[in-house]
Amino acid sequence: MPLSRRSFLAMQGGALGAALLPSGLLAAVQAKTPPLPPLDDWDKVRAQFRLSPDYLHFAGFYLASHPESVRAAVDGFRRALDENPFLIVEHGMFESDAENLQRKVREDIAAYLGGHQDEIALTPNTTTGLALVYHGLPLKAGDEVLVTTHDHVVHHESIRLSTERNGASVRKITLFDEASTASIDGIVARVHAAIRPQTRVLGITWVHSSTGMRLPVRQIAAVLKDVNRDRDEATRVLLVVDGVHGIGAVDETIADLGCDFFCAGTHKWIFAPRGTGLVWARADNWARLRPLIPSFSDAELYEAWKQNRAPRGPNVANRITPGGFQAYEHQWAMGAAFRMHRQIGRTRIAERIRDLNDQCKRGLAAIPKVKLHTPRDAGLSAGICCFEVEGSKPNEIVGRLLARKVIASSSPYAISYARLSAGLMNTPEQVDQALAAVREATKAAG
C-alpha cells in the first residue's frame, strides 16, 4: 500500500515534524504566549501597545500598533516557520480541517462578526477585498454600479477597473450636502431616489475617512430590501460595504448588518497584524462571484485540476481567498486580535471610542476659527473627527500639531480636512491635551 502524503511527511519530519503539526503548533505558540491580563481597565489595555510615549497618537486608525498578544502570536508562528517552513506550511494549509490554520483564524473572526467561518474570505487588505468583489460580480453592459462621492479612491478605482472590463456603467451620487448637518432620513431618502431599474450594485462606506460620517447601513439595507421585493434574483440590487473604519470601532454584529458583501482590512481598529483583511458574505452571494486569483484554500480546486475537470459546486469564500504564499505568521495571528476584542467586549470598546470622540468633537466645536465637519450625533459618527481651521490648509494644521507632539492626519480627498481620531490607546486627558494643541495651532495661524 503506497504511503499517504501525511505518512510520508511524518516519516521525513520524524519527532520534530510531529511536534510541529498545527495542533501542536497552536498549543506551543499559546504556551509561550503570556495570557492576556484581565483587560478590565483602560490602563491595562493601553499597556498592550508599544506606542512611543513621546507623542500623543491620534492617527491610530491609519495603521495599528500590534498589541502584546498579537506580537506574541506573530513571533510564535514566525519562529515555527523559520525552524521548519515546509512542514508548517504543508500541514497548516493543506491537510485536514482540524489542522488548517486558516480555518482556525476564520473561526475566531466568525465569533466576532457573527455567522459562520465558511462565510469569510481572508485577504491582505480592504483594497484587495473590494477588487475581488467588484471584479467577481457577473456585471455586463447595461448594468449599473451606484456609488457615492464620499468613498475612498480604492473603492472608486475597483469599480472603474471592473466596469471598464465588463461594459457596465458607474454613477456617483452625493448622500448629503454637509456631513455635520446630515440626517439618517435624508441619507436614506437620497439612496432610495437614486436607484434605477438598471442598478445592480450599491457601493457605500460605513465610516467615511473623509468627514468622519458613519452611514446608517441597516436603514440603507432596508431600502434595498424593499426595492428587491419587486425584482427577480438576476436584477436585485446588491449592497457592497467598505467597512474598514467601522469594524472594531462600532458595536454591530456585521453578519446581521444587512449588506451582501462586507470588505475590511483588519490592521486598523481591530489591531490585527499589518497586511490582513477579510470579506464576509453569505453562501448565496459567494456563489454569485467569479474568482479572480487562484486560491490555495479550497481542496476541490486542486482535485479538479488533478483530474482535468471543472470544479464542482458553487463558488465559496475559500475559492475567493487569494492563494500564493502569504506572510503566514501575520495571517495566522489574526485570531489573537479578534480574541482580544472579544475579551474587552465589543460594546465596551464602542462606548469608549464614542465617549473619547464625543469629547474631541465638543472641544473642536468650541474653538474659534475651527469648523467641525463630523456629525455631533453619535449615531452618525464613530472614531474619526474631521475639522478645518480658517485660513490654514489641513497639512499646515497637521504640521503644527506634530511640532507640538500630537500625531494627527489629513484626509486624502479632493476636499481635505485635518483629522483627530481617539482610540483605545488614548485617554480623556490626552484628548484635552490634543485640543489645547489645536487651540495653539489656530493662534499660530494668525
C-alpha positions in Angstrom: 0.0 0.0 0.0 1.6 3.3 -1.0 2.4 5.9 1.7 -0.1 8.7 2.1 1.2 12.3 1.8 0.7 12.7 5.6 2.6 9.4 6.3 5.5 10.5 4.1 5.7 13.9 5.7 5.6 12.4 9.2 8.5 10.0 8.2 10.5 12.8 6.8 9.9 15.1 9.8 10.2 12.4 12.5 9.5 13.5 16.0 10.2 17.2 15.1 7.6 17.0 12.4 5.0 15.6 14.8 5.7 18.3 17.3 5.2 21.0 14.7 1.8 19.8 13.4 -0.6 22.7 13.6 -2.5 21.3 16.6 0.8 21.0 18.4 2.0 24.3 16.9 -1.0 26.2 18.3 -0.5 24.7 21.7 3.2 25.6 21.6 2.5 29.2 20.5 -0.1 29.6 23.2 2.2 28.0 25.8 4.9 30.6 25.0 2.4 33.5 24.8 1.7 35.3 28.1 -2.0 35.1 28.7 -3.9 38.4 28.4 -4.3 40.2 31.7 -7.8 41.0 32.8 -8.4 43.9 30.5 -10.9 45.4 32.9 -9.5 48.9 32.9 -8.2 51.1 30.1 -4.7 51.5 31.6 -4.2 47.7 31.1 -5.5 47.9 27.5 -3.1 50.8 26.7 -0.2 48.8 28.2 -0.7 46.3 25.4 0.8 48.7 22.9 4.4 49.9 22.3 3.5 53.3 21.1 6.2 55.9 21.7 5.4 57.9 24.8 7.0 61.0 23.2 3.8 61.6 21.2 0.1 61.8 21.6 -1.2 59.3 19.0 -4.4 60.5 17.3 -4.0 58.7 13.9 -4.2 55.1 15.2 -7.0 54.3 12.7 -4.4 54.6 9.9 -2.3 51.5 10.7 -2.4 49.6 14.0 0.3 49.2 16.5 0.3 45.5 17.3 -0.8 44.8 20.9 1.2 42.4 23.0 -1.0 39.3 22.3 -0.7 39.9 18.5 3.1 40.5 18.7 3.5 37.2 20.6 1.4 35.2 18.2 3.3 36.7 15.2 6.6 35.8 16.9 5.5 32.3 17.7 4.3 31.5 14.2 7.4 33.1 12.7 9.8 31.0 14.9 8.0 27.9 13.9 8.1 28.8 10.2 11.8 29.7 10.4 12.6 26.4 12.2 10.7 24.2 9.7 8.9 26.1 6.9 8.0 23.1 4.8 6.2 21.0 7.4 4.5 24.0 9.0 3.0 25.3 5.7 2.2 21.8 4.4 0.3 20.8 7.5 -1.1 24.2 8.4 -2.5 24.8 4.9 -3.0 21.6 3.0 -4.1 18.9 5.5 -7.3 18.2 7.4 -9.8 20.9 8.6 -8.8 20.1 12.1 -5.2 21.1 11.3 -6.0 24.0 9.0 -4.7 27.3 10.4 -6.8 29.5 8.1 -9.9 27.8 9.3 -9.0 28.5 12.9 -8.5 32.1 12.1 -11.9 32.2 10.4 -13.5 30.7 13.4 -12.1 33.5 15.6 -13.3 36.1 13.1 -16.8 34.5 12.9 -17.1 34.6 16.7 -16.8 38.4 16.4 -18.7 39.0 13.1 -21.5 36.6 13.7 -22.3 34.0 11.1 -20.0 31.1 10.2 -16.4 30.6 9.4 -17.1 29.4 5.9 -18.7 32.8 5.1 -15.3 34.5 5.4 -12.5 35.0 2.8 -9.1 36.1 4.0 -7.4 39.0 2.2 -4.4 41.3 2.7 -6.5 44.5 3.0 -9.6 46.4 2.1 -8.4 47.2 -1.4 -8.0 43.6 -2.4 -11.3 42.7 -0.9 -13.2 45.4 -2.9 -11.4 44.4 -6.1 -12.2 40.7 -5.6 -15.9 41.6 -5.1 -16.3 44.1 -7.9 -14.3 42.1 -10.5 -16.0 38.9 -9.4 -19.6 40.1 -9.9 -21.1 39.0 -13.2 -21.8 42.5 -14.4 -22.5 43.2 -18.1 -23.3 46.0 -20.5 -26.5 47.8 -19.4 -25.9 47.1 -15.7 -25.1 50.0 -13.4 -23.0 50.3 -10.3 -24.2 53.1 -8.0 -21.6 54.5 -5.6 -21.3 57.7 -3.6 -19.0 60.6 -4.0 -17.8 60.1 -0.4 -15.9 56.9 -0.9 -12.1 56.3 -0.9 -10.1 56.2 -4.1 -9.7 52.4 -3.9 -13.4 51.9 -3.8 -13.9 54.1 -6.8 -11.0 52.5 -8.6 -12.2 49.0 -8.0 -15.5 49.9 -9.7 -13.9 51.8 -12.5 -11.5 49.0 -13.4 -14.3 46.4 -13.2 -16.8 48.3 -15.3 -14.2 49.2 -17.9 -13.7 45.4 -18.4 -17.3 44.2 -18.3 -19.1 47.1 -20.0 -21.3 48.1 -17.1 -21.6 51.8 -16.1 -20.9 53.6 -12.9 -22.8 56.5 -11.4 -21.8 58.6 -8.3 -24.3 60.2 -6.0 -24.0 62.6 -3.1 -25.7 61.5 0.1 -25.6 64.8 1.9 -24.5 68.4 1.2 -22.7 68.9 4.6 -21.8 66.0 6.8 -22.2 67.9 10.0 -25.9 68.6 9.3 -26.8 65.3 7.6 -29.6 63.2 8.9 -30.5 59.5 8.7 -33.8 60.2 6.9 -32.1 62.5 4.4 -29.4 60.0 3.6 -31.8 57.1 3.2 -34.1 59.2 1.0 -31.3 60.1 -1.4 -30.3 56.4 -1.7 -33.9 55.4 -2.4 -34.3 58.2 -5.0 -31.1 57.2 -6.8 -32.0 53.5 -7.5 -32.8 52.9 -11.2 -34.1 49.8 -13.0 -30.6 49.1 -14.3 -28.9 49.4 -10.9 -27.4 46.1 -9.8 -24.9 47.2 -7.1 -24.8 49.9 -4.5 -21.3 50.5 -3.0 -21.0 52.5 0.2 -18.5 53.2 3.0 -19.6 52.5 6.6 -17.4 55.2 8.2 -16.0 57.9 5.9 -12.4 58.8 6.5 -13.1 62.0 4.6 -15.5 63.5 7.1 -16.0 61.0 9.9 -19.5 60.4 8.8 -20.9 57.0 9.8 -23.6 55.8 7.4 -26.8 54.2 8.6 -26.1 50.9 6.9 -29.1 49.0 8.4 -31.5 51.6 7.1 -29.9 51.7 3.7 -30.1 47.9 3.6 -33.8 48.1 4.5 -34.4 50.4 1.5 -32.7 47.9 -0.9 -34.8 45.1 0.6 -37.9 46.9 -0.3 -36.6 47.6 -3.8 -35.6 44.0 -4.3 -39.1 42.7 -3.4 -40.2 43.7 -6.9 -37.1 42.2 -8.6 -36.1 38.8 -9.6 -32.8 37.2 -8.5 -30.9 38.4 -11.6 -31.9 42.0 -11.2 -31.7 42.6 -7.5 -29.5 45.3 -6.1 -26.5 44.1 -4.1 -25.1 46.1 -1.2 -21.2 46.2 -1.0 -19.8 47.9 2.1 -16.3 49.1 2.7 -16.3 48.6 6.5 -12.7 49.2 7.5 -13.3 52.1 9.8 -16.4 50.6 11.4 -15.2 47.1 12.3 -13.6 47.3 15.7 -15.0 50.8 16.4 -18.8 50.3 16.2 -20.9 47.9 18.2 -22.6 45.9 15.4 -23.0 42.3 14.5 -21.7 42.5 11.0 -23.3 39.3 9.8 -26.7 40.9 10.6 -26.0 44.4 9.3 -27.9 43.8 6.1 -25.1 44.1 3.4 -24.4 41.5 0.8 -20.6 41.9 0.9 -18.6 43.4 3.7 -14.9 44.2 2.9 -12.4 45.4 5.5 -8.8 45.4 6.4 -8.2 44.2 10.0 -4.9 46.1 10.6 -6.7 49.3 11.8 -9.3 49.3 14.5 -9.2 45.6 15.1 -5.4 45.7 15.8 -4.7 42.6 13.7 -1.3 42.1 12.1 -0.4 44.5 9.3 -1.4 43.2 5.9 -4.5 41.3 6.9 -8.2 41.7 6.0 -11.4 39.9 5.2 -14.5 39.8 3.0 -17.7 38.5 4.6 -20.8 37.2 2.6 -23.5 34.6 2.8 -23.2 31.4 0.8 -25.7 32.6 -1.9 -23.6 35.7 -2.5 -20.3 33.9 -2.7 -21.9 31.7 -5.3 -22.5 34.8 -7.5 -18.8 35.7 -7.7 -16.3 34.5 -10.2 -12.8 34.0 -8.6 -10.2 36.4 -9.7 -7.0 35.0 -8.2 -6.1 31.3 -7.9 -6.8 30.0 -4.4 -4.8 27.7 -2.1 -7.7 27.4 0.3 -10.2 25.2 -1.4 -9.4 21.5 -1.8 -11.9 21.0 -4.6 -9.9 23.3 -6.9 -6.8 21.2 -6.5 -8.7 17.9 -7.1 -10.4 19.3 -10.2 -7.0 20.4 -11.6 -5.5 17.0 -11.0 -8.4 15.3 -12.7 -8.5 17.8 -15.6 -12.2 18.8 -15.0 -14.1 21.9 -13.9 -14.5 22.5 -10.1 -17.7 21.1 -8.7 -20.3 23.0 -6.8 -20.9 26.8 -6.4 -18.1 29.2 -5.6 -17.5 29.6 -1.9 -15.5 32.0 0.3 -12.4 29.8 0.2 -12.3 29.9 -3.6 -12.2 33.7 -3.5 -9.4 33.8 -0.9 -6.3 34.7 -2.8 -3.7 32.0 -3.0 0.1 32.2 -3.4 2.4 32.2 -0.4 1.5 34.7 2.2 3.1 36.3 5.3 1.6 33.4 7.2 2.8 34.4 10.6 0.7 37.6 10.2 -2.4 35.9 8.7 -2.4 33.1 11.3 -2.0 35.6 14.1 -5.2 37.4 13.2 -7.2 35.4 15.6 -5.3 36.9 18.6 -6.6 40.3 17.7 -10.2 39.2 17.5 -9.9 37.3 20.7 -8.6 40.4 22.4 -11.5 42.4 21.2 -14.0 39.8 22.5 -12.2 39.7 25.8 -12.5 43.5 26.2 -16.1 43.5 24.8 -17.4 45.0 21.6 -19.9 47.2 23.4 -17.4 48.4 25.9 -14.9 49.3 23.1 -17.5 51.1 21.1 -18.6 53.1 24.1 -15.1 54.1 24.9 -14.4 55.2 21.4 -17.7 57.1 21.3 -17.0 58.9 24.6 -13.5 60.0 23.6 -14.5 61.3 20.2 -17.6 63.0 21.6 -15.2 64.8 23.9 -13.0 65.6 21.0 -15.9 66.9 18.8 -17.2 69.1 21.6 -13.8 70.6 22.2 -13.2 71.2 18.5 -16.6 72.9 18.0 -15.8 75.3 20.8 -12.5 76.6 19.4 -12.7 79.9 17.4 -11.9 79.6 13.7 -12.4 75.8 13.8 -15.2 74.2 11.8 -16.1 70.6 12.7 -17.3 68.6 9.8 -18.0 65.3 11.6 -21.6 64.9 12.8 -22.1 65.5 16.5 -24.7 62.8 16.6 -23.0 59.6 17.8 -25.3 57.6 15.6 -23.8 59.2 12.5 -20.1 59.2 13.6 -17.6 56.8 15.1 -13.9 57.3 15.8 -12.7 59.9 13.3 -13.1 63.7 13.9 -12.6 65.9 10.8 -12.2 69.7 11.0 -10.7 72.7 9.3 -9.1 75.9 10.6 -10.0 79.2 9.0 -7.0 80.5 7.0 -5.0 77.3 7.2 -4.6 74.2 4.9 -5.1 70.8 6.5 -1.5 69.8 6.2 -0.4 73.0 7.8 -2.5 72.3 10.9 -1.2 68.7 10.9 2.3 70.0 10.8 1.7 72.5 13.7 0.2 69.7 15.8 3.2 67.4 15.1 5.5 70.2 16.2 3.5 70.0 19.5 4.0 66.2 19.7 0.4 65.4 18.6 0.1 63.0 15.7 -2.9 64.0 13.6 -3.6 63.3 9.9 -5.3 64.9 6.9 -7.9 63.2 4.7 -6.5 62.3 1.2 -9.5 63.5 -0.8 -10.2 66.3 -3.3 -11.6 68.3 -0.4 -9.3 67.6 2.6 -9.7 68.2 6.3 -7.5 67.7 9.3 -8.3 64.7 11.5 -8.0 63.7 15.1 -9.0 60.1 16.0 -9.2 58.9 19.6 -8.9 55.1 20.1 -8.2 52.7 22.9 -4.6 53.9 23.2 -5.9 57.4 24.3 -7.2 58.9 27.5 -9.6 61.8 28.2 -6.6 63.7 29.5 -4.8 63.2 26.1 -7.9 64.4 24.3 -7.7 67.6 26.3 -4.0 68.0 25.5 -4.7 67.5 21.8 -7.5 70.1 21.9 -5.1 72.5 23.7 -2.6 71.9 20.9 -5.3 72.7 18.3 -6.0 76.0 20.1 -2.4 76.9 20.0 -2.1 75.9 16.3 -5.1 78.1 15.4 -3.5 81.1 17.1 -0.3 80.4 15.2 -2.4 80.6 12.0 -2.9 84.2 12.7 
